Amino acid sequence: MDIKKMSNIDLKYGIDRCNARLSGIMPMGYMNKDRCIKALEEYRKELLNRGIIY
C-alpha cells in the first residue's frame, strides 16, 4: 500500500505493530528486523509531514 494513501490511524497502527514486533510481543512474520525499523521510520516521517507527532 502506498504510504501517502494511508490514513493517520493506519499509520499509527503501523507504528504500534512495528513496536510490538521489535519488542517481541508480536511475531515478525514476513518482516525482518531491518524491514520493520525502516517501516517504522517511514510511518513516523509521514505522520510528521502531515503535522502529527506520534
GROMACS elastic network, one bead per residue, 0.5 to 0.9 nm:
[ bonds ]
;  ai    aj funct       b0    kb
    1     4     6  0.86269   500
    1     5     6  0.75263   500
    1     6     6  0.75457   500
    2     5     6  0.55211   500
    2     6     6  0.68219   500
    3     6     6  0.52576   500
    3     7     6  0.86154   500
    3    11     6  0.80250   500
    3    42     6  0.81052   500
    3    43     6  0.75034   500
    3    46     6  0.75178   500
    4     7     6  0.82067   500
    4    46     6  0.74625   500
    6     9     6  0.80857   500
    6    10     6  0.59542   500
    6    11     6  0.64684   500
    7    10     6  0.51251   500
    7    11     6  0.63352   500
    7    12     6  0.86994   500
    8    11     6  0.51266   500
    8    12     6  0.62414   500
    8    13     6  0.86576   500
    8    46     6  0.89797   500
    8    47     6  0.69459   500
    8    50     6  0.86401   500
    8    52     6  0.83923   500
    9    12     6  0.50315   500
    9    13     6  0.61162   500
    9    14     6  0.84785   500
   10    13     6  0.50490   500
   10    14     6  0.60608   500
   10    15     6  0.86588   500
   11    15     6  0.62980   500
   11    16     6  0.86883   500
   11    43     6  0.56062   500
   11    44     6  0.77745   500
   11    46     6  0.80717   500
   11    47     6  0.72343   500
   12    15     6  0.50834   500
   12    16     6  0.62781   500
   12    17     6  0.86566   500
   12    43     6  0.75523   500
   12    44     6  0.82431   500
   12    47     6  0.82397   500
   12    54     6  0.74107   500
   13    17     6  0.60725   500
   13    18     6  0.85596   500
   14    17     6  0.50803   500
   14    18     6  0.61564   500
   14    19     6  0.85734   500
   14    39     6  0.80907   500
   14    40     6  0.73140   500
   14    43     6  0.69957   500
   15    18     6  0.51689   500
   15    19     6  0.61660   500
   15    20     6  0.85762   500
   15    39     6  0.80435   500
   15    40     6  0.55322   500
   15    41     6  0.85588   500
   15    43     6  0.64401   500
   15    44     6  0.72932   500
   15    54     6  0.87577   500
   16    19     6  0.51279   500
   16    20     6  0.61190   500
   16    21     6  0.86260   500
   16    40     6  0.87689   500
   17    20     6  0.50196   500
   17    21     6  0.61396   500
   17    22     6  0.85935   500
   17    26     6  0.76160   500
   17    40     6  0.89179   500
   18    21     6  0.50739   500
   18    22     6  0.61134   500
   18    23     6  0.85388   500
   18    26     6  0.87125   500
   18    28     6  0.86929   500
   18    36     6  0.58146   500
   18    37     6  0.73056   500
   18    39     6  0.75577   500
   18    40     6  0.60738   500
   19    22     6  0.51371   500
   19    23     6  0.60883   500
   19    24     6  0.85694   500
   19    25     6  0.85863   500
   19    26     6  0.88857   500
   19    36     6  0.85429   500
   19    37     6  0.87688   500
   19    40     6  0.78491   500
   20    23     6  0.51883   500
   20    24     6  0.61484   500
   20    25     6  0.50427   500
   20    26     6  0.54116   500
   20    27     6  0.83558   500
   21    24     6  0.51906   500
   21    25     6  0.59266   500
   21    27     6  0.58202   500
   21    28     6  0.54518   500
   21    29     6  0.87627   500
   21    31     6  0.88564   500
   21    33     6  0.83743   500
   21    36     6  0.77900   500
   22    25     6  0.77439   500
   22    26     6  0.79988   500
   22    27     6  0.87809   500
   22    28     6  0.77918   500
   22    33     6  0.69398   500
   22    36     6  0.75307   500
   22    37     6  0.81401   500
   23    26     6  0.77743   500
   24    27     6  0.65902   500
   24    28     6  0.80479   500
   26    29     6  0.84908   500
   28    31     6  0.53497   500
   28    32     6  0.62815   500
   28    33     6  0.77404   500
   28    36     6  0.82968   500
   29    32     6  0.77639   500
   31    34     6  0.80483   500
   31    35     6  0.58588   500
   31    36     6  0.59853   500
   32    35     6  0.53966   500
   32    36     6  0.61175   500
   32    37     6  0.87077   500
   33    36     6  0.51226   500
   33    37     6  0.62028   500
   33    38     6  0.86454   500
   34    37     6  0.51980   500
   34    38     6  0.61937   500
   34    39     6  0.86618   500
   35    38     6  0.50748   500
   35    39     6  0.61585   500
   35    40     6  0.85554   500
   36    39     6  0.51370   500
   36    40     6  0.61201   500
   36    41     6  0.86747   500
   37    40     6  0.50155   500
   37    41     6  0.62429   500
   37    42     6  0.86690   500
   38    41     6  0.51895   500
   38    42     6  0.62448   500
   38    43     6  0.87021   500
   39    42     6  0.50391   500
   39    43     6  0.60990   500
   39    44     6  0.85563   500
   40    43     6  0.52393   500
   40    44     6  0.62195   500
   40    45     6  0.85598   500
   41    44     6  0.51887   500
   41    45     6  0.60264   500
   41    46     6  0.86016   500
   42    45     6  0.50499   500
   42    46     6  0.61274   500
   42    47     6  0.86525   500
   43    46     6  0.52475   500
   43    47     6  0.63219   500
   43    48     6  0.86351   500
   44    47     6  0.52086   500
   44    48     6  0.61237   500
   44    49     6  0.86089   500
   44    52     6  0.89214   500
   44    53     6  0.78064   500
   44    54     6  0.69277   500
   45    48     6  0.50214   500
   45    49     6  0.61380   500
   45    50     6  0.86685   500
   46    49     6  0.50081   500
   46    50     6  0.63237   500
   46    51     6  0.87568   500
   46    52     6  0.86681   500
   47    50     6  0.50167   500
   47    51     6  0.63638   500
   47    52     6  0.51057   500
   47    53     6  0.63972   500
   47    54     6  0.72299   500
   48    52     6  0.51804   500
   48    53     6  0.55090   500
   48    54     6  0.78119   500
   49    52     6  0.73787   500
   49    53     6  0.89955   500
   50    53     6  0.86129   500
